[in-house]
Amino acid sequence: MQALSTIFIILLHNLGLSKYRDTKCNFLFGLTGGTVDLIIGGGCFIDMTAVRAQELKEIASML
């Protein structure tokens, strides 16, 4: 039962982080109005997703 509650907490946390990531990175897509926004916004999605993937790997190794 403990494993299910841990997974549920991780899922809820991940949903919150996904919303935060989307809001932050979509803001960066339109920050200056120039073409560099595509690189900045895209980089934001890549960087934040990579960080979260590493965090999930670390959590999985502890379970």
N, CA, C and O of each residue as an XYZ file, in Angstrom:
252
protein
N       0.818     -1.202      0.000
C       0.000      0.000      0.000
C       0.858      1.259      0.000
O       0.501      2.265     -0.613
N       2.000      1.192      0.698
C       2.913      2.330      0.760
C       3.407      2.693     -0.644
O       3.537      3.873     -0.970
N       3.682      1.680     -1.472
C       4.170      1.933     -2.825
C       3.132      2.686     -3.644
O       3.484      3.577     -4.417
N       1.854      2.340     -3.484
C       0.800      3.028     -4.233
C       0.688      4.492     -3.823
O       0.513      5.359     -4.678
N       0.785      4.773     -2.545
C       0.695      6.166     -2.108
C       1.910      6.954     -2.579
O       1.790      8.131     -2.917
N       3.069      6.324     -2.605
C       4.279      6.990     -3.107
C       4.130      7.305     -4.590
O       4.471      8.405     -5.025
N       3.637      6.373     -5.353
C       3.432      6.586     -6.788
C       2.401      7.689     -7.016
O       2.567      8.524     -7.905
N       1.344      7.690     -6.219
C       0.313      8.722     -6.347
C       0.886     10.106     -6.068
O       0.591     11.058     -6.790
N       1.698     10.221     -5.033
C       2.328     11.505     -4.699
C       3.251     11.952     -5.827
O       3.262     13.128     -6.190
N       4.018     11.029     -6.378
C       4.920     11.367     -7.486
C       4.122     11.836     -8.697
O       4.507     12.803     -9.353
N       3.021     11.166     -8.997
C       2.185     11.564    -10.134
C       1.595     12.957     -9.943
O       1.605     13.767    -10.869
N       1.085     13.237     -8.754
C       0.528     14.566     -8.481
C       1.605     15.640     -8.580
O       1.373     16.712     -9.139
N       2.752     15.354     -8.048
C       3.869     16.294     -8.111
C       4.277     16.535     -9.557
O       4.544     17.669     -9.956
N       4.322     15.469    -10.334
C       4.708     15.579    -11.735
C       3.707     16.423    -12.525
O       4.100     17.199    -13.395
N       2.414     16.270    -12.222
C       1.401     17.089    -12.892
C       1.607     18.570    -12.592
O       1.509     19.414    -13.483
N       1.891     18.872    -11.341
C       2.151     20.257    -10.962
C       3.378     20.812    -11.654
O       3.374     21.945    -12.135
N       4.440     19.999    -11.701
C       5.660     20.450    -12.368
C       5.445     20.625    -13.863
O       6.006     21.538    -14.468
N       4.642     19.764    -14.460
C       4.358     19.898    -15.894
C       3.630     21.201    -16.190
O       3.930     21.872    -17.177
N       2.689     21.556    -15.350
C       1.964     22.817    -15.538
C       2.907     24.008    -15.367
O       2.858     24.969    -16.135
N       3.765     23.929    -14.348
C       4.738     25.001    -14.121
C       5.685     25.127    -15.316
O       5.934     26.229    -15.805
N       6.217     23.973    -15.790
C       7.130     23.971    -16.935
C       6.461     24.570    -18.165
O       7.045     25.408    -18.853
N       5.242     24.140    -18.437
C       4.529     24.635    -19.612
C       4.303     26.142    -19.536
O       4.491     26.854    -20.521
N       3.901     26.619    -18.369
C       3.650     28.054    -18.206
C       4.933     28.845    -18.375
O       4.961     29.841    -19.098
N       5.987     28.411    -17.719
C       7.260     29.125    -17.787
C       7.829     29.126    -19.206
O       8.225     30.171    -19.722
N       7.867     27.960    -19.824
C       8.490     27.855    -21.147
C       7.643     28.517    -22.231
O       8.193     29.112    -23.159
N       6.330     28.427    -22.133
C       5.485     29.115    -23.109
C       5.639     30.626    -22.991
O       5.570     31.333    -23.996
N       5.846     31.129    -21.780
C       6.126     32.551    -21.592
C       7.413     32.932    -22.326
O       7.476     33.969    -22.986
N       8.427     32.093    -22.208
C       9.704     32.386    -22.859
C       9.604     32.342    -24.380
O      10.382     33.002    -25.068
N       8.655     31.570    -24.913
C       8.458     31.519    -26.360
C       8.051     32.876    -26.927
O       8.271     33.137    -28.110
N       7.465     33.738    -26.110
C       7.018     35.032    -26.619
C       7.661     36.208    -25.912
O       7.137     37.321    -25.958
N       8.774     35.980    -25.268
C       9.386     37.000    -24.420
C       9.812     38.251    -25.185
O       9.459     39.362    -24.790
N      10.559     38.087    -26.263
C      11.069     39.253    -26.990
C      10.334     39.509    -28.295
O      10.419     40.601    -28.856
N       9.620     38.515    -28.772
C       8.939     38.650    -30.051
C       9.822     38.316    -31.241
O       9.389     38.414    -32.389
N      11.053     37.923    -30.969
C      11.989     37.583    -32.037
C      12.112     36.085    -32.229
O      11.537     35.289    -31.486
N      12.880     35.725    -33.251
C      13.052     34.306    -33.560
C      13.881     33.574    -32.510
O      13.801     32.350    -32.405
N      14.672     34.305    -31.736
C      15.466     33.670    -30.689
C      14.560     33.073    -29.608
O      14.979     32.179    -28.872
N      13.340     33.556    -29.513
C      12.389     33.002    -28.539
C      12.143     31.520    -28.774
O      11.906     30.773    -27.825
N      12.198     31.089    -30.029
C      12.008     29.667    -30.329
C      13.111     28.834    -29.692
O      12.858     27.751    -29.164
N      14.330     29.343    -29.744
C      15.460     28.627    -29.163
C      15.382     28.662    -27.637
O      15.600     27.649    -26.972
N      15.071     29.826    -27.099
C      14.992     29.968    -25.641
C      13.855     29.111    -25.077
O      14.044     28.385    -24.101
N      12.682     29.198    -25.693
C      11.535     28.417    -25.224
C      11.755     26.924    -25.367
O      11.446     26.152    -24.459
N      12.288     26.522    -26.505
C      12.567     25.101    -26.725
C      13.612     24.579    -25.763
O      13.495     23.471    -25.241
N      14.645     25.394    -25.530
C      15.682     25.008    -24.581
C      15.135     24.859    -23.176
O      15.564     23.990    -22.418
N      14.194     25.706    -22.838
C      13.548     25.632    -21.530
C      12.850     24.281    -21.353
O      13.015     23.627    -20.323
N      12.079     23.867    -22.344
C      11.384     22.578    -22.272
C      12.382     21.429    -22.136
O      12.197     20.526    -21.319
N      13.430     21.475    -22.939
C      14.438     20.402    -22.908
C      15.133     20.350    -21.554
O      15.261     19.282    -20.955
N      15.581     21.505    -21.074
C      16.315     21.548    -19.806
C      15.458     21.103    -18.623
O      15.889     20.289    -17.806
N      14.249     21.638    -18.540
C      13.397     21.295    -17.398
C      12.962     19.829    -17.440
O      12.827     19.195    -16.393
N      12.744     19.293    -18.627
C      12.368     17.890    -18.760
C      13.536     16.989    -18.391
O      13.345     15.958    -17.746
N      14.744     17.367    -18.795
C      15.930     16.573    -18.463
C      16.168     16.547    -16.958
O      16.514     15.504    -16.403
N      15.987     17.674    -16.302
C      16.155     17.733    -14.845
C      15.142     16.825    -14.162
O      15.488     16.082    -13.244
N      13.903     16.884    -14.604
C      12.857     16.051    -13.991
C      13.112     14.570    -14.247
O      12.881     13.744    -13.364
N      13.580     14.226    -15.432
C      13.878     12.828    -15.738
C      14.967     12.308    -14.800
O      14.881     11.178    -14.319
N      15.986     13.121    -14.537
C      17.046     12.719    -13.614
C      16.503     12.550    -12.198
O      16.864     11.604    -11.498
N      15.640     13.465    -11.782
C      15.031     13.344    -10.458
C      14.234     12.056    -10.330
O      14.302     11.381     -9.303
N      13.478     11.713    -11.367
C      12.674     10.486    -11.328
C      13.560      9.236    -11.303
O      13.215      8.248    -10.655
N      14.694      9.274    -12.000
C      15.625      8.151    -11.945
C      16.153      7.963    -10.528
O      16.262      6.839    -10.038
N      16.478      9.073     -9.878
C      16.982      9.003     -8.506
C      15.905      8.478     -7.547
O      16.189      7.675     -6.658
N      14.687      8.935     -7.738
C      13.575      8.447     -6.896
C      13.363      6.960     -7.126
O      13.172      6.208     -6.171
N      13.396      6.527     -8.381
C      13.175      5.112     -8.707
C      14.251      4.221     -8.077
O      13.971      3.098     -7.658
N      15.475      4.733     -8.017
C      16.539      3.919     -7.431
C      16.383      3.763     -5.925
O      16.950      2.845     -5.332
N      15.618      4.654     -5.305
C      15.391      4.567     -3.860
C      14.228      3.648     -3.501
O      14.117      3.195     -2.361
N      13.356      3.372     -4.482
C      12.175      2.536     -4.191
C      12.513      1.054     -4.208
O      11.638      0.218     -3.984
